[in-house]
Amino acid sequence: MRQFDIKPLDRRQEETIQQKIDNLNKPLGSLGRLEEIALQLCLIQQTTTPTLTHPCHLLLGGDHGIEREGVSISPREVTWQQMVNFTHGGGGVNMFCRQHGFTLRIVDVGVDYDLSRIPGIINRKIASGTRNFRYEAAMSPGELERAIDTGADLAKTCHREGCNILCIGEMGIGNTSPSSIWQHLFCNMPLKECIGAGAGLNSEGISHKYEVLKDAVDKYRLSGMSGTADIIRYFGGFEMVTAIGAMLRAAELRMVILIDGYIMTACALAAIQLNHAVQDYMIFTHCGDESGHRRMLEHLGARPLLSLGLRLGEGTGALCAYPIIDSAVRMINEMNNFKDAEITKYF
């Protein structure tokens, strides 16, 4: 599988950056998380004056074979119907992209419907949905590589246009199921603690979902497959693996990566399993209501910026958090310091 040359953050300027933040005309540490974000952005960009340019949002669509097992209350046709809706500007993702000035790319990487003639949808379809991982691997090794490469290419296109901050969202009915299994296997957590209601399952539906996913994991363990890449391709969706490729390439290009809710956190978890350095470039933006999300974030040592009870997906939580990132940049670039403001430094 494709390898990415992701450099861990060079921290030689960290003391200089921290001194600049500490000398802004405010009490020491009084802007809290904004100061931490500003430091991270400076280290990513290797400057004391970070910028946010041409923010882009990738909305990736794909269907899942496991949906056939009744693990979601939403039918799979909702995936393609929502993809079309996005082209009309009617989704939550559209609203937030307009609000915060993000260029939105709607990409079909695995929807079980012919969207090739729909204006506004980029056709990068790998297949019409994954296979049912209750019985076999969701994708072949070749499909895994194509998904990773597609994500990398999409991130590169955004970067070429001047983007240095990338947001990624997903549309794929059933994608909480692979996310739960990735959490179970990568975090070594009991499967039951990783399974939630998804789009709105009741307790009976959650129990059924557990039985289906447990059966799938048991079959995987008997398959003879092992290793991170095998886990990713056995259970992942095309939209999820494409997101992993985009994250890895974005970090290789020293872009800031905004991580949304449960699905994208699971993709971030998988990306980190492939290359630990990618986490340096991630800002975790939102903790949703899906069972297990908070525990996954804790496993990663990540503190999300928001907790708004969102469970829409599409990257909407990350988009909502963008103004906080912007505030951190404005803080370090626009606030005066004690000397220039002629204010006595009182600490």
N, C-alpha and C positions, 0 to 999 in steps of 0.2 A: 504494500500500500504506500501511497505517496508520503514522503517524509517532509516535514516543515522545519526550517532553520529559525526557530524562535529564540531570540536572545533574552535571557533574564534581564530585568531592569538594571542598568548601570547606576549604582547608588553613590557614585563619587561626588555628585553635586547635592546630595540630600541635605547636608548641613547648611550649605549656602541657601538652598530653597527654604528650609525651615526658618532660617534667620530672617529672610525676607517676610515670611508669613508672620513671624513673631513680632516683627517691628512695624507691622501695620497698626494704625492708631486705633487700637482696641485692647481690651484686657486679654492677657495671655490665654489662648485657647478658647476664647469666648464665641467663636464662630464654629466650634465643634466639628461636625462631619464635613462642613464646607472646607475646612482647612485640610482635612485628610484627603479629600477628593482633589483639591488643588495640588497637593504634594504628589499624588499619584499621577495626575496629568502632566505635571512638570517632568517627572521621571520618565514617563512614556515618551514625551516629546523632546526630552533632554534640553530644556530651556527653563528660564525663570519667568517667561511670559507666554504661557500656553494659549492656544487658540482652538476654537471649534469651527471647522469649515465644512460646508456642503454636507450636512448630516443626511444620511441615507437609511432607508428602512427596507429590508428584504422581507416580503411576505411569501412564504413557501407553502405550497399546497401538495398534499399527498394522502392517499387512502391506505387503509390497513386491512390485511386479510383477517386479522383477529377480530375485527368488527363483526364478522359473520357469526361469532360465538355469542352475540348478545351481551357484550361487555359495556355497551353504551346505550343510553336511551335515545340518542340521536341516530337516525339512519344515515348511511354513507352518502346519499344524494345531497345531504346538506353541505358536504364539502364543496362539490362543484357549484351548487347554487350560491353559496357564499362567495366563492371565487368570482362568479359573474357579478354579484352584488358589489364587490369591491371595485370593479371597473366602473361602476356607476357612481362611485363616491359615497355609497350608503352605509359603509361599515364603521365600527368604532375606530378601526385603524385609520380610515380615511380622515375622520374628524380630527384625530390627534396629530396626524401628519400635517394636515393643513394648519392647525393651530401653531405647531412648533417649527414649521418650515422644513420638514423632511421630504426628500425625494423618495417616493414610494415605487418599489418594483414588485409587481405581482407575478410570481413565477410558479408555473405548473411543473413540478418535478415527478409527480406520481399520482395524479388524480384519475379516478376510474371513470373518465368521461372525456369526450373529445372537445377540448377547449381551444384547439389550434386556430379556429376562425374567429375567436372572440378578441376584438381590439382591446389592447391594454393588458393582455396576459402574455408573458414571455413563455414560449414553449421550450422547456428543457426536460420534457417527460422522459423518464428512464423506463417506466413500465406503468401499466394501469393499476396501480396499487401493489402492495407487497403480498407475498404468500401468507397463508395462515400459519403463524409460528406455533400454534398448538400441535401441529403435525410435522412441520418442516421449517427450515430456516426461512426467514422473511425475505431474504435476498441472497443472490449468488455473490461470490467474491468479485466478479466483474461489475455487478451492479453497485456493490459497495464502493468500488474505486470510482465509478462514474459519478456517484452522488458526492463523494468527497471532492472530486475534481470540479464538479459543477458549482459547489459552494465556493471553492477557491477562486474559480473564474468570476463569479458574481462579485465577490469581495474585491478582486483586482479591478474590475470594471468601475466600481464605486470609487476606489482609490485613484484610478486614472483621471476621474472627473474632478478630483480635488477633495474627496471625502476623507476626513480623519477621525470620524466617529460613526460607528456602524451599529444599528439596531436590527434585531432579527425577530421575526414572529412566525407563527405557523397556523395553518388551517388543515386539520386532519382528524376526522371523527375516529375515535378509538385510541388516540395517541397517549392517553394517560396510562394505558396498559403497558406498553414498552417502557415508559418512563418509570413505572413502579418496579418493573423487573430490573432495570438498570440500577435503580437505587438499592434494591435488595442485593444484587450481586456485587456492585462496586463498593457499596458502603457496609456490606456484611450486616445488614439489618433484617430482622424477621419480615417475611413477605407480607404478613397481615398488617404490619405497621406501615407498610408502604402503599397500601391500597386505599383509595378514597372513592368519593361519589362521582368523580369526573364531572360530567355536565348535569348531574342530578339524580344519580341512582339512589333508590331507597335501600334499606338494610338488607332486604332479600336480594336485590340486585348486586350489592357489594359482596355478599356471600357467594353468589354465583360467579362473580368476577374473580374472587379469590380461588375458587376451585378450578376455573379455567386456567388461570395464570400458574397455579401450582402444578397442574398437569403439564403445562408447557415447559416449565423449568425442570421438572423431573425428566421429561423426554430429552431436553438439552443436555442434562448431566450424563445421560446414557449415550449421547451422540459421539462422544470421543473428542468433541471440539473443546478448545480451551483458549484463554487469552483474551485480551481486551477487544481486538478487532473481531474475533469470533462472536463475542457477546453482542457487540454493536450490530453486526450484520444478521445475526440470528433473530434478534427481536426488534431492531430499529425500523422506523419508517423512512421513506425516501426524503420527506421534508426534514426529518430530524437529522439524518446523516448529512444532508446538504448543509444544514445549519452548522454541524460540526466542522465541515470543510471550510465554511465561510469564517468561522471563529479562528481556526488555525491559521488561515491565510491572512486574515486581518491582523492577528498578532505578529505574524512574520513581517507585515508591512508597517508595524508600530502604530496601528490604529487603536482607538479606544472602542471597547465592545460593551454595549449595554445588554445585560442579561435580564430577561423578563421573568415570568412566573414559573410554574412547576415544570412544564415541558422544556422550556429553554434552559432551566437550571439543570435538568437531567442531561440535556445536550452538552451543557458546559461541563458537567461532571464527567461525561464520556470523553470530551475533548481533553480535559485535564489528565485523564487516565492515559491518553496517547502522548501528551506532551505537557508536563507539569508547568512549564514556563508560561503557558497561555493564560494562566490565572492572573498573572501580573497585569494584564491588559483589560481585565474584566471589571466592570462595576455592576454589582448585583442590586437591582433597582426595586424589587417588590417581592413581598412574601404573601402569597395568596392563601385561599382557604382550603386547598386540596390537602387531604391528610398526608402527612409525611414531608411536606415541603419545608417546613421549618427545620425538621431534623436533617434534611439533606443540606440545607444552608449551614446548619451548625457543623455538620461533618466537614464542610469545605472551609469552615472558619470565616464564613461570609456574613456580613451584616447588611441586610437590605435597607434601602433608603426609605421605602414606603411600606405600609401595611394597610391597604384600603379595602380588603375583602374582595378584590377582583378575581375572577376566574373565567374571563372571556378568552384569554389567549390573544393571538394576533400580534403580540408584542405591545399591547396597550399599556401595561404597567410601566414598561421601560420608557415609552413615549411620555407618559405622565411625569416621570422623574426627570426628564431632560432639563426643565427649567432650573432644577437644583444644581445640575452639572454646570449650566450656564452661569448661575450665581457664583459658583466656586471660581470660575474663570474671571468673572468680573471683579470678585473680591481681590484676587491677587494682582490683577492688572490695573484696577481703577481706584482702590482705596489708597489714601495718602499714608505716609509713614510718620512716626513721631517727629523726626527731624524736620522734614519739609513742612509739616503742619505747625511746627513750633509749639508742640505740646510736650510737657514734661513726661518722660517715660517713667511710669510709676510701678514698675516691677523689675 
